[in-house]
Every structure is written in C-alpha cells, then in structure tokens.
C-alpha cells in the first residue's frame, strides 16, 4: 500500500503510514547525525535478522561517509579484521585513502576484469557491483562476487581517474546506481534533507525492499526548508508534522522524464511539420511566379 501511494504521488499518506510503523525518522545532528544513525540502524537490523540491509543516498559523497561509518560498526561487531592494505582512491566526487581488510565490501565504477582459477580471465563486475575483499597486497585485490566466484584484480588493471583507482566503500550506493537493488530490508538515507531528491528518485529508493523500508532524513535540513517557505514575519513554531509535510511535498513532485519514444515522436512531428511548411512556401512562390507571368 505504501509503495502504491508513493507511486501515485500521495507521499503524505505514505509517510503517515511509515511514521506509524516506526520506519521514518527525523534525525537530529545535521549531516553527521544522519550518517551515524544510518550506521547504527544498519547494525541493529543486521544483528536482528542476520542479513545486512542495503543503503542508498543521493550522492557519492553521502554514500562514502555512510560507508566509513558502517565499516566501523562492522569492525566493532568483529566482522572485519585488521587493515591489510591501503590505496589512493576516488569515487569521482571526492578523493580518499581506501583502507582494506578481509571481509570488507567495495564498489566498482566500471566493468572490471579479473583472473580466476587456472588463469582464466573475465569480468568480475561492472559499475555499481559490490564485492567482498578476500585479500589485498602490493599486487592487487582478490575479490568475491555475489555469485560466489573469486578473482584477482591487479592494481594496474583497475580503472583510474586523476591517478587514483576508481573504487569505494560498498556499504551504501547512490540512488541512481542502486536502482537494480532488491533486498529484504533497505535504508533510504538523506543526510542533507529531502530537497536533495525529487519524487521519482524517492520512489526508486523507497521501493528497493521486500519487507521493510526505512527513511532517515535530517531534522535540521527539513526545518530550514520549512522556514524558507514561510513569510519572514511568520513566528509560528515548526512542528514535526510541518517537517514531514515538507518531505511529502518533495516526494510528491514527480517531474516528467522524457522517453526515447516520446522524443522520437516529437522529432517525427517536427519533421512532418517542416515538410508541410516547405511545401506550402514552395506552392505560394510558384503561384506568385505564375501571376507575374500572366
């Protein structure tokens, strides 16, 4: 029912249901507060179910910050060993040092080849693929794909940008790169507030789960947006309902996305119109010439 309401643009009703289920939170503490709460919720759900929830956020920077926090939670749970290697990396938005340990999850940004058993070569993943680190040393990374196959990727074969390998923490993805996700539980994280997305992205992120879908947004960011939309002399206090109404306003806005078929039809229509105009002008010119001759 909730998913259906989001799809129909009835976000206020959907959010009321999620709030009553305890699956929508206004988080205190700004951007850092949301990142910390997402990591804590990740741990709570992993301990409760034995299955890690997936996470999506608006930007690579958000995903990176969340990945760092989740990584620490997994280390505290004993799921990660000591770091064995570090590498200069980038996610395209920010540069960082990626510290690797056995059991770590990393995300690829392009199609990546690896060497498998008996020297066979092939692809181990593509943009958005999340893999588990089996080992890392000066030669490269040994990774395990979701399918279970294990391969080694040499450092010099990893795609690079600005001299850094394109590799990131794999505990959170951007909403765009996570559109193919399906998981029992999913967390939509909005560290900078709901204004970072629109209804289409919100719907995409809020429908990745099979059973439970959480929405965490910044209390401070939502309050700021409510204040911006009020008159300067409006001194009424801003309530949680006001903030959720702001989130609902954003998630109800679904800009029309162009499709290839629609664009093709417009081009064809324009072409037909141009032909008709040319034909009419030519006929008029011929008519004028005929009159002059007469």
Beta strands, then each sheet from edge to edge (+ up, - down):
strand 1: 24-27
strand 2: 54-57
strand 3: 85-90
strand 4: 95-100
strand 5: 105-108
strand 6: 112-115
strand 7: 121-125
strand 8: 130-136
strand 9: 140-144
strand 10: 150-154
strand 11: 160-161
strand 12: 164-169
strand 13: 173-174
strand 14: 183-190
strand 15: 209-218
sheet 1: 1+ 15+ 14+ 2+ 13+
sheet 2: 4+ 3- 12- 5+ 8- 9+ 10-
sheet 3: 4+ 3- 12- 11+
sheet 4: 6+ 7-
end
